[in-house]
Amino acid sequence: MSEHATARVQASWTDSVAIEPIGEGRFRAQVGEQWSSLQGVHGGVVAALALTATERVLAELGVDPATTLRAATFGYVSGNVQGELEIEVEVIRRGRAMITSHATTSQGGKTTTVARFHHSTPWEGPVYSAAPPMPVRPEGTVLLARPDKHSHINNVETHLHPGTMMFAETERAEWLAWSRPQDGATFDAAWLAMFGDYFPPAVFTRARGPQRAVTIEYSLQIHDGRGRWTLGDDEYLAARIHAFHSHDGFAVEDGWIYLPDGSLLATVRQTRLAG
């Protein structure tokens, strides 16, 4: 199945993660209107910029080239908006294999996002997976797009399962989707950090209409140490995003992202204000 996206307003990924050094461990970046989201700008692109800045610092430190991101956590303490932002990176600990770093993003002198990254070279260990199976793509998937306006949705080619629709009052709050980058077939951990936060809140599939669903914390775990991946011309990542619990105004959402061969590439978890 090769339903390709129609022309629409989208951002260049290279331009989106461009950073400018402004001092030791400090960088400046711009977030444009193409990354507009439900509120302010998309938190995933802010996460990608923080990671890009951090990996620039690690490269300057001369870390082993086999070192890649394995886990990250992002706390959204205040909303990000279009325009200039600054990122400050601090390496907390550099061990023989693992490096832990913090990155603080700010706008107008106010902290908006705090991030923690764990980079590592490969380790030996047990190999198994009890993760949910990769969803099988059916006929009739629906292109997710907002061609009439600037939106972060337009920056990834995504096809939704026909049974996962916004505000459909479905029994299960879940997205099933198949996605690939708009800019070529190769992506890295920064793109994956953006993509892990890409989907609208899964609670929207269960809801009757728009409601609050603001991310306050987002975590990403990468289960493949290559650091860069390439999809074939008709290949897509499969994603299953499930909001399995909502209570007292908070919802928890888990996600699984699979490579085309069915192997688990990444897992994500979000805690959202909901309701």
N, C-alpha and C positions, 0 to 999 in steps of 0.2 A: 504494500500500500504506500503510495508516494504522493499523498495530497500535500502539495507545497503551498506555502503562504502566499497570499496576494500582496501586491505592493501596498505599503502603509507607512505611517510615520514611525521611524525607528532610529535608534542611536547606534553609532559605530562603537563596538566594544573596545577597540584600542583607544579611542578618544575618551571613552567613559572611565577608564581606569588610569588615565594619564596623571602623573604626580610630578610636582616640582619641588626639589629640595630647597629648604629655606634656613637650614641650620642643622646642627648635629642631631640626628634622629628626628628631625621635624620636616614636614612636607605640607605643600598646599595642593588642593585639588578643586575642581569645579563639578557641580552636579547640575545638569541641564533639565529643561522641561520635559525632555523625552523620558525622564525617570519619574514623572509625576505618579503618585499613588493615591490610595484612598484618602490619606492624610499626609500632606507634605510630599516628601520624596521617598522612593522605595528604600527600605532599610537594607535590602540585600546588596544594592550597589554601594552603599556606605560600608557594609561589611567587606566587600571586595576591595575597596580602596584602602581600608585599614590593613588588610592582608597584603596588598601590593606594596604598601609602604614598609611593612614589617619584613617582607622578603627582600626588599631592597637593602635594608639594614643588615640582614643576615648574610646576603651576598657580599657586602662590603667587609664583613667580619671574616670572610673566607671559609664559611662552613663547608662541610663535605657536600659535593654536588648531589649525592644520593639522599640528602636530607629533604624531606617533603612534609607538608602539613598532614597531621593525623587527627587532630581534634581542635575545636575552637568554640568559644562561647562569646556571645555578644549581648550586652545589656543596653537597652534603649532607654536612657534616663530622661531624654527630652527629644521632641520631634525634630528631625532634620528638614530643611527647606531648600529650595533651589538657590544656587549661588555658590560662593566660595566656602570651603571648609579647611580646617587645619588638622593634621594628624601628628601626634607625638608618640614615638616608639621607645620603649624601654625593654632591654633584654634583662629578664629577672634572674635566670640561671642558665648557664651553658655547661652541660654535662658531656660525657664521652659520646653519647648517642642522641640525647634529647635536649632540646633548647626550648625554654619557656619564655614568652615575651608578652608584654602588655602594650596595647595601643589605645590612646585616648583621642577621640574625635571631638572637635569643638567648632562652633559657629558663633561669631560675635563675642568671643571671649567666654562662652558658656558651654560646658561639656554636654554633648548630646549622646554619645555612644562610647561605651568602654568595652574593650575586647581582650581576651586572653587566648594565646595560640600555643599549641604544642607541636613542634616540628621534630622529626626523628629520622634517623637512618633505619633500615629494616631490622626487625628482630625475628628470632626463631620462636615458634610456639605452636600450640595445637591448632588444627584447621578443621572447622565445622561451622554449620549455620543452621539455626532453627528459625530464621526469619520467614515472614510470610512469602509465598511464592510470587514471582514476577507476574503482574497481570497480563493476560493475553489480549492483544489489541483486536477488537471486533470490527466488522464492517460498520460504516456509518459514523465514524468519529467526527467530532465537530471542531472546526478551527476556532481557537480562542483568540480573539482580536478585538481591538477597538479602533477601527480605521478612521473614525471621525474625530479623534482627538489624540493629544499626546498622552501616553500611558506606558508604564514599565511593561505592561502585558505584551506590547508590540515588539519587545526586544528579544523574545524567544519564540521560535516556531513551536506551537503547542496544539495538540489535538486531544480533545476531551472525550472520554467515554460518553456515549449518548445518554446514559443513565445518571450522569453527574451534572446537574444543572444548578445554577444559582437560584436561591429562594424558591425551591421546589418542594419544601417540606418533606424531604426524603427521610426514611427511617434511620439511615446511617449517614453521619456527617463525614463524607469522604470524597476526595478527588481521585480519579484514575485517569492518567494522562500519559501521552507520548510526546517527547520534546527533543529539540536539537537547537544548537546555536544558529542565529541568523547570519553571523559573520564566519562562514567557512565551517569545517567539520571538526576542527581541533579545539579543545578547551583545556583549561588548567584549573588549579584549585581556587583561584580567584573567581573564575566564572561559576564554579560549582558552589562557592559560598554565596554568590548572588542567587543562583538557581534554587538553593535549598530554602530560600525565603520568597520565592517567586509567586507562588500560588495565592489567590485570595483565600481568606480564612475558610477552612473546611466547614465551620459551623454555618456558613452561608447556604450550604446545600440543604441543611435541615430547617433553616429559618423561613419564615413567611415573607420577610422583607428586610431591608438594610438595618443593621444594628452595629453597635460598637464591637470591635474585635481587634484591639491594638496590641501588637507584640511588645512585651516587656523584656523577654529573654528568648534568645534563639541559640541553639547549640548544633554543631555539625561534627560528625565523626566520619572520617574517610577510611575505607577498608581496602584500598588498593594503593600501594606505595609508589606507583609510577610517576605521579605528579602531573602528567599530561596524557590525554586520551584523544583518539581520533575515531570518528564514526564513518561508516561507509555511506555512499550516496543516498541510500534508502534506509539507513539505520537511525533509530531513535533511542534515547533513554526512556525507560518506563518509570513512572512515579506513582506511588500509592501514598496519599496524605490523609490521615484519619484523626479527627478530633474525637477522642474516645471518652472524654469526661469534661463536664462543665458544671460548676457549682459555686455559689457565693460570688458570682461575677467574674470568675476565672475559668478559662478553658485550657486544656492540655491537648496538644496536637503532635502526633508522631508521623514521621515520613520515612519511606524507603525508596531509594533511587537505584535502579538496576541498569547495568550495561546490556547491550543487545544479546549477549550470550547467556543472559540470565543471572550472571554473578552480581552480588550486591556491591555496588560502588560506594554508597554513602547512606547514613541514617541521619535524620534531623529530629529535633524536638523544639516546640515553641510553647511558651506560656503566654497566654493572651488575656487581656481584659476583655470580657465578653458579656454583652447584655446592656 
